[in-house]
Amino acid sequence: MTLEQDKAIQLAEDLRNGQNELLEMIAKGAPLRETLTRLMLLIEAQSDGVLCSVLLLDNDGVHIRKGAGPSLPESYMTVLDGFEIGPGVGSCGTAMYQKEMVIVSDIMTDPLWVPYKQLVTEHGLRACWSSPIYLNKDKVLGTFAMYYREVRSPGPADMTLIAVATHLAGIAIERTRREQELEIHRHHLTELVTERTAELSIAKERAEVSNMALSKANHELASALHNLSITQEELVRRDKLAALAALVAGVAHELNTPIGNGLMVASTLSELTREFAHAYEQGMKRSSLEHYLAEAIQASDILQRNLQRAADLVSSFKQVSIDESNYMRSTFVLADFVADIVSTMTPLLEKNAVQLVQNLSPELTIESYPSPLAQVLINLINNCLIHAFEGCDHRVIEITASVHPKWIKLSIKDNGVGIPEGDLKHIYDPFFTTKLGAGSSGLGLHITHNIVTSLLGGKIDAESAARMGTCFTISLPISA
C-alpha cells in the first residue's frame, strides 16, 4: 500500500470520527459557535490549503451574520456581518439569495466579486465555493464556504466534503434555532405565570375575604402545571414508541419481498425433492433426473439471489444516512441488470398474475451504484403489486429507458387504478401509506426518493391519473 493510499484511509477515518464527535456535541447542546468551529477545522484537515467558513442568515431572511471561520482573518469575518444577500453579493450572499451552490474559481475575474475585490485582495483570497445550508428545500439557514489562496475548481472529493459540512452545519443550526424558539416560549410562559401571580396578589390585597378562594386557585394552577408536565412526558414517550413501531414495520416491509420469494422457492424445492425421492424409490427415468436437476439449479439460483438481496437490505438499514463509500460503483448494461432484478421477483409476479414487459436497449450502459439502484427497482415494483392492481383483471408493468444528454430516464409504468391527486404530493413522505396495518409501512417510496436524489445523484417524478395507471420516471446521470 502506498503512502497516498495510507493517507486517504487515514483521512477517511478522521472524517468519520470527526462526524461522530460533532453529532455528539450537537446532541449534548454544545454552543453553536464552538460546534461550527470544530466542523470547519475538521473539513480543513481533509484538504491542503483550504480555509472554511459558515455564515448564518438572519431571521429577517435578508442580512448575513457571522458564524464561524477559525482560519480566516477575524477582520474579514467581521466585515461580512450585516451584509444584505443578493444576486451579486460575492459567493455566499449570492448562494443564499439564489438557494443554490455558487462556485467561483477565480475571484479576480468573476463579476460576483467586483464590488469586493479590495476586501479579498487584502487577505490573499482567490477562490471561493459556497453552498447553501438548508432547513428544508425552501428555507436557507446560511452558507458553507471553502476558500483557497489560488485559482481552483472543486473536484469529487471537494463536493463530498461540502455535502458533509452542509449536512452537519444544518443539523447544528436547526438544533440551536429550535432551542431558541423553545426558550422564547418558556419565557412567554414565565411572563404569563408572573402576570397571573401579580393579578392574584392584587386581588388578595383588595379582598382578604377571598383569600381561601385564591389559595385554592393557586393550588389548582400548580396541579394543572404538574399534570401538564406529566402529560407532555407521556406524549413524548408515546411518540418515540410509535416512531419505533413504524420503523420496525417499514423494515419488515422492505425485507418481506426477498424473504417471501426465498421461502416460496425453498418450499417449491422441498416439494420437488420429495417427488424426486419418491420417484427414486420407484425407479426413475433419466429425463426425470434431468428435470429435477434443472429445476433445483434454477431454484437454488433464485434463492441465493433473494437471500443476497435481503442481506443487502439489512446492511442498508444499519446506516444512519446514505453514504456512497459503503457501496461499490461499477459500469453495467442496464437491460441485463433489470432482467436480473426481475428474475428474482418472478414468483411474486406470477403469484399476483402480473405481466412485466422490459423494453430496454441491450447497448445501454450506465456507471452507477448497482445495489442501491436494485433496491429502487424492487421498491417500485413492489409498490405496484401492493397498490396498483386492486380490482384489475389485466395487470401489466412496463419498464422502459431512454437516453438524453448525460442522463438516462428509466420509467416504471403500470396500468392500474392510479394514485388519488390528494395522495400524490405525499407519496415520498416517510411512513405515508394508504394501507397501514395491511403490510405497508410507507417507508418504501421515502427510501427510494432518498437513494435516487442523494446517492445516485438523480431525481424521481411520478405521474398518475384515476384508472389510467401510474408512471415513475427516474432520471439518472450516465456517470453517477
JOWO-V84172 format. One record per residue. N is the residue number from 1. SS is DSSP state (helix for helix, strand for strand, loop for the rest). BURIAL is I if it has 16 or more other C-alpha atoms within 10 Angstrom, else O. Layout:
N SS BURIAL
N SS BURIAL
//
This chain:
1 loop O
2 loop O
3 helix O
4 helix O
5 helix O
6 helix O
7 helix O
8 helix O
9 helix O
10 helix O
11 helix O
12 helix O
13 helix O
14 helix I
15 helix I
16 helix O
17 helix O
18 helix I
19 helix I
20 helix O
21 helix O
22 helix I
23 helix O
24 helix O
25 helix I
26 helix I
27 helix O
28 loop O
29 loop O
30 loop O
31 loop O
32 helix I
33 helix I
34 helix O
35 helix I
36 helix I
37 helix I
38 helix I
39 helix I
40 helix I
41 helix I
42 helix I
43 helix I
44 helix I
45 loop O
46 loop I
47 loop O
48 loop O
49 loop O
50 loop I
51 strand I
52 strand I
53 strand I
54 strand I
55 strand I
56 strand I
57 strand I
58 loop I
59 loop O
60 loop O
61 loop I
62 loop I
63 strand I
64 strand I
65 strand I
66 strand I
67 strand I
68 strand I
69 loop I
70 loop I
71 loop O
72 loop I
73 loop O
74 helix O
75 helix O
76 helix O
77 helix I
78 helix O
79 helix O
80 helix I
81 loop I
82 loop O
83 loop O
84 strand I
85 loop I
86 loop I
87 loop O
88 loop I
89 loop I
90 helix I
91 helix I
92 helix I
93 helix I
94 helix I
95 helix I
96 helix I
97 helix I
98 helix I
99 loop I
100 loop I
101 loop I
102 strand I
103 strand I
104 strand I
105 loop I
106 loop I
107 loop I
108 loop I
109 loop O
110 loop O
111 helix O
112 helix I
113 helix I
114 helix O
115 helix O
116 helix O
117 helix I
118 helix O
119 helix O
120 helix I
121 helix O
122 loop O
123 loop O
124 loop O
125 loop I
126 loop I
127 strand I
128 strand I
129 strand I
130 strand I
131 strand I
132 strand I
133 strand I
134 strand I
135 loop O
136 loop O
137 loop O
138 loop O
139 loop O
140 strand I
141 strand I
142 strand I
143 strand I
144 strand I
145 strand I
146 strand I
147 strand I
148 strand I
149 loop I
150 loop I
151 loop O
152 loop I
153 loop O
154 loop I
155 loop O
156 helix O
157 helix O
158 helix I
159 helix O
160 helix O
161 helix I
162 helix I
163 helix O
164 helix I
165 helix I
166 helix I
167 helix O
168 helix I
169 helix I
170 helix I
171 helix I
172 helix I
173 helix I
174 helix I
175 helix I
176 helix I
177 helix O
178 helix O
179 helix O
180 helix O
181 helix O
182 helix O
183 helix O
184 helix O
185 helix O
186 helix O
187 helix O
188 helix O
189 helix O
190 helix O
191 helix O
192 helix O
193 helix O
194 helix O
195 helix O
196 helix O
197 helix O
198 helix O
199 helix O
200 helix I
201 helix O
202 helix O
203 helix O
204 helix I
205 helix O
206 helix O
207 loop O
208 helix O
209 helix O
210 helix O
211 helix I
212 helix O
213 helix O
214 helix I
215 helix O
216 helix O
217 helix O
218 helix O
219 helix O
220 helix O
221 helix O
222 helix O
223 helix O
224 helix O
225 helix O
226 helix O
227 helix O
228 helix O
229 helix O
230 helix O
231 helix O
232 helix O
233 helix O
234 helix O
235 helix O
236 helix O
237 helix O
238 helix O
239 helix O
240 helix O
241 helix O
242 helix O
243 helix O
244 helix O
245 helix O
246 helix I
247 helix I
248 helix O
249 helix I
250 helix I
251 helix I
252 helix O
253 helix I
254 helix I
255 helix I
256 helix O
257 helix I
258 helix I
259 helix I
260 helix I
261 helix I
262 helix I
263 helix O
264 helix I
265 helix I
266 helix I
267 helix O
268 helix O
269 helix I
270 helix O
271 helix O
272 helix I
273 helix O
274 helix O
275 helix O
276 helix I
277 helix O
278 helix O
279 helix O
280 helix O
281 helix O
282 helix O
283 loop O
284 loop O
285 loop O
286 helix O
287 helix O
288 helix O
289 helix O
290 helix O
291 helix O
292 helix I
293 helix O
294 helix O
295 helix O
296 helix I
297 helix O
298 helix O
299 helix I
300 helix I
301 helix O
302 helix I
303 helix I
304 helix O
305 helix I
306 helix I
307 helix I
308 helix O
309 helix I
310 helix I
311 helix O
312 helix O
313 helix I
314 helix O
315 helix O
316 helix I
317 helix O
318 loop O
319 loop O
320 loop O
321 loop O
322 loop I
323 loop O
324 helix O
325 helix O
326 helix O
327 loop O
328 loop O
329 loop O
330 strand O
331 strand O
332 strand O
333 strand O
334 helix I
335 helix I
336 helix I
337 helix O
338 helix I
339 helix O
340 helix O
341 helix I
342 helix I
343 helix O
344 helix I
345 loop I
346 helix I
347 helix I
348 helix I
349 helix I
350 helix O
351 helix O
352 loop O
353 loop O
354 loop I
355 strand O
356 strand I
357 strand O
358 strand I
359 strand O
360 loop I
361 loop O
362 loop O
363 loop O
364 loop I
365 strand I
366 strand I
367 strand I
368 strand I
369 loop I
370 helix I
371 helix O
372 helix I
373 helix I
374 helix I
375 helix I
376 helix I
377 helix I
378 helix I
379 helix I
380 helix I
381 helix I
382 helix I
383 helix O
384 helix I
385 helix I
386 helix O
387 helix I
388 loop I
389 loop I
390 loop O
391 loop O
392 loop O
393 loop O
394 loop O
395 loop I
396 strand I
397 strand I
398 strand I
399 strand I
400 strand I
401 strand I
402 strand O
403 strand O
404 strand O
405 loop O
406 loop O
407 strand I
408 strand I
409 strand I
410 strand I
411 strand I
412 strand I
413 strand I
414 strand I
415 loop I
416 loop I
417 loop I
418 loop I
419 loop I
420 loop O
421 helix O
422 helix O
423 helix O
424 helix O
425 loop O
426 loop O
427 loop I
428 loop I
429 loop O
430 loop I
431 loop I
432 loop I
433 loop I
434 loop O
435 loop O
436 strand O
437 loop O
438 loop O
439 loop O
440 strand I
441 loop I
442 loop I
443 loop I
444 helix I
445 helix I
446 helix I
447 helix I
448 helix I
449 helix I
450 helix I
451 helix I
452 helix I
453 helix O
454 helix O
455 helix I
456 loop I
457 loop O
458 loop I
459 strand I
460 strand I
461 strand O
462 strand I
463 strand O
464 strand I
465 strand O
466 loop O
467 loop O
468 loop O
469 strand I
470 strand I
471 strand I
472 strand I
473 strand I
474 strand I
475 strand I
476 strand I
477 strand I
478 loop I
479 strand I
480 loop I
//
